[in-house]
Amino acid sequence: MDSLNMIFPIILYILGSVLLVCVIVLIIKLIYTVDKTNEILDNVDRKVKTLDGLFNAIDMTTSTLSSIGDRLIDGIFNFFGKFSKNKKRKKEEDDFYE
């Protein structure tokens, strides 16, 4: 019993030391992985910023085409709307005089 009281603390100290070394190695690997990830994210961020001009140009082009299409459609509807107004007025005048 007396020998067990001496052996268990030694075993616990050895296992604690092994655990501490494993945790230190894992932390070092984690730091290395985080550094690599930050480098990749910085690289991707730089590449995305170079494409911002292209996306802005595409956005402006689609906005311009959309406004031109809207104006064209409004013009067509107004053009045909004038004919229907003239027909309605003429029909109302004809009904009024009858």
CNS distance restraints for C-alpha pairs under 8 A (distance, minus, plus):
assign (resid   1 and name CA) (resid   5 and name CA) 6.55 0.50 0.50
assign (resid   2 and name CA) (resid   6 and name CA) 6.81 0.50 0.50
assign (resid   3 and name CA) (resid   7 and name CA) 6.19 0.50 0.50
assign (resid   4 and name CA) (resid   8 and name CA) 5.93 0.50 0.50
assign (resid   5 and name CA) (resid   9 and name CA) 7.03 0.50 0.50
assign (resid   6 and name CA) (resid  10 and name CA) 6.79 0.50 0.50
assign (resid   7 and name CA) (resid  11 and name CA) 6.18 0.50 0.50
assign (resid   8 and name CA) (resid  12 and name CA) 6.06 0.50 0.50
assign (resid   9 and name CA) (resid  13 and name CA) 6.06 0.50 0.50
assign (resid  10 and name CA) (resid  14 and name CA) 6.19 0.50 0.50
assign (resid  11 and name CA) (resid  15 and name CA) 6.14 0.50 0.50
assign (resid  12 and name CA) (resid  16 and name CA) 5.94 0.50 0.50
assign (resid  13 and name CA) (resid  17 and name CA) 6.08 0.50 0.50
assign (resid  14 and name CA) (resid  18 and name CA) 6.25 0.50 0.50
assign (resid  15 and name CA) (resid  19 and name CA) 6.09 0.50 0.50
assign (resid  16 and name CA) (resid  20 and name CA) 6.09 0.50 0.50
assign (resid  17 and name CA) (resid  21 and name CA) 6.22 0.50 0.50
assign (resid  18 and name CA) (resid  22 and name CA) 6.19 0.50 0.50
assign (resid  19 and name CA) (resid  23 and name CA) 6.14 0.50 0.50
assign (resid  20 and name CA) (resid  24 and name CA) 6.19 0.50 0.50
assign (resid  21 and name CA) (resid  25 and name CA) 6.21 0.50 0.50
assign (resid  22 and name CA) (resid  26 and name CA) 6.16 0.50 0.50
assign (resid  23 and name CA) (resid  27 and name CA) 6.11 0.50 0.50
assign (resid  24 and name CA) (resid  28 and name CA) 6.23 0.50 0.50
assign (resid  25 and name CA) (resid  29 and name CA) 6.25 0.50 0.50
assign (resid  26 and name CA) (resid  30 and name CA) 6.04 0.50 0.50
assign (resid  27 and name CA) (resid  31 and name CA) 6.16 0.50 0.50
assign (resid  28 and name CA) (resid  32 and name CA) 6.29 0.50 0.50
assign (resid  29 and name CA) (resid  33 and name CA) 6.17 0.50 0.50
assign (resid  30 and name CA) (resid  34 and name CA) 6.12 0.50 0.50
assign (resid  31 and name CA) (resid  35 and name CA) 6.17 0.50 0.50
assign (resid  32 and name CA) (resid  36 and name CA) 6.35 0.50 0.50
assign (resid  33 and name CA) (resid  37 and name CA) 6.16 0.50 0.50
assign (resid  34 and name CA) (resid  38 and name CA) 6.10 0.50 0.50
assign (resid  35 and name CA) (resid  39 and name CA) 6.23 0.50 0.50
assign (resid  36 and name CA) (resid  40 and name CA) 6.27 0.50 0.50
assign (resid  37 and name CA) (resid  41 and name CA) 6.13 0.50 0.50
assign (resid  38 and name CA) (resid  42 and name CA) 6.08 0.50 0.50
assign (resid  39 and name CA) (resid  43 and name CA) 6.22 0.50 0.50
assign (resid  40 and name CA) (resid  44 and name CA) 6.19 0.50 0.50
assign (resid  41 and name CA) (resid  45 and name CA) 6.02 0.50 0.50
assign (resid  42 and name CA) (resid  46 and name CA) 6.22 0.50 0.50
assign (resid  43 and name CA) (resid  47 and name CA) 6.34 0.50 0.50
assign (resid  44 and name CA) (resid  48 and name CA) 6.10 0.50 0.50
assign (resid  45 and name CA) (resid  49 and name CA) 6.18 0.50 0.50
assign (resid  46 and name CA) (resid  50 and name CA) 6.52 0.50 0.50
assign (resid  47 and name CA) (resid  51 and name CA) 6.73 0.50 0.50
assign (resid  48 and name CA) (resid  52 and name CA) 6.55 0.50 0.50
assign (resid  49 and name CA) (resid  53 and name CA) 7.93 0.50 0.50
assign (resid  51 and name CA) (resid  55 and name CA) 6.34 0.50 0.50
assign (resid  52 and name CA) (resid  56 and name CA) 6.09 0.50 0.50
assign (resid  53 and name CA) (resid  57 and name CA) 6.17 0.50 0.50
assign (resid  54 and name CA) (resid  58 and name CA) 6.22 0.50 0.50
assign (resid  55 and name CA) (resid  59 and name CA) 6.07 0.50 0.50
assign (resid  56 and name CA) (resid  60 and name CA) 6.14 0.50 0.50
assign (resid  57 and name CA) (resid  61 and name CA) 6.12 0.50 0.50
assign (resid  58 and name CA) (resid  62 and name CA) 6.17 0.50 0.50
assign (resid  59 and name CA) (resid  63 and name CA) 6.12 0.50 0.50
assign (resid  60 and name CA) (resid  64 and name CA) 6.10 0.50 0.50
assign (resid  61 and name CA) (resid  65 and name CA) 6.16 0.50 0.50
assign (resid  62 and name CA) (resid  66 and name CA) 5.97 0.50 0.50
assign (resid  63 and name CA) (resid  67 and name CA) 6.19 0.50 0.50
assign (resid  64 and name CA) (resid  68 and name CA) 6.15 0.50 0.50
assign (resid  65 and name CA) (resid  69 and name CA) 6.07 0.50 0.50
assign (resid  66 and name CA) (resid  70 and name CA) 6.11 0.50 0.50
assign (resid  67 and name CA) (resid  71 and name CA) 6.14 0.50 0.50
assign (resid  68 and name CA) (resid  72 and name CA) 6.13 0.50 0.50
assign (resid  69 and name CA) (resid  73 and name CA) 6.11 0.50 0.50
assign (resid  70 and name CA) (resid  74 and name CA) 6.07 0.50 0.50
assign (resid  71 and name CA) (resid  75 and name CA) 6.07 0.50 0.50
assign (resid  72 and name CA) (resid  76 and name CA) 6.24 0.50 0.50
assign (resid  73 and name CA) (resid  77 and name CA) 6.18 0.50 0.50
assign (resid  74 and name CA) (resid  78 and name CA) 6.03 0.50 0.50
assign (resid  75 and name CA) (resid  79 and name CA) 6.02 0.50 0.50
assign (resid  76 and name CA) (resid  80 and name CA) 6.29 0.50 0.50
assign (resid  77 and name CA) (resid  81 and name CA) 5.74 0.50 0.50
assign (resid  78 and name CA) (resid  82 and name CA) 6.20 0.50 0.50
assign (resid  79 and name CA) (resid  83 and name CA) 7.04 0.50 0.50
assign (resid  80 and name CA) (resid  84 and name CA) 6.53 0.50 0.50
assign (resid  81 and name CA) (resid  85 and name CA) 6.14 0.50 0.50
assign (resid  82 and name CA) (resid  86 and name CA) 6.16 0.50 0.50
assign (resid  83 and name CA) (resid  87 and name CA) 6.23 0.50 0.50
assign (resid  84 and name CA) (resid  88 and name CA) 6.10 0.50 0.50
assign (resid  85 and name CA) (resid  89 and name CA) 6.05 0.50 0.50
assign (resid  86 and name CA) (resid  90 and name CA) 6.01 0.50 0.50
assign (resid  87 and name CA) (resid  91 and name CA) 6.00 0.50 0.50
assign (resid  88 and name CA) (resid  92 and name CA) 6.01 0.50 0.50
assign (resid  89 and name CA) (resid  93 and name CA) 6.03 0.50 0.50
assign (resid  90 and name CA) (resid  94 and name CA) 6.07 0.50 0.50
assign (resid  91 and name CA) (resid  95 and name CA) 6.09 0.50 0.50
assign (resid  92 and name CA) (resid  96 and name CA) 6.00 0.50 0.50
assign (resid  93 and name CA) (resid  97 and name CA) 6.25 0.50 0.50
assign (resid  94 and name CA) (resid  98 and name CA) 6.30 0.50 0.50
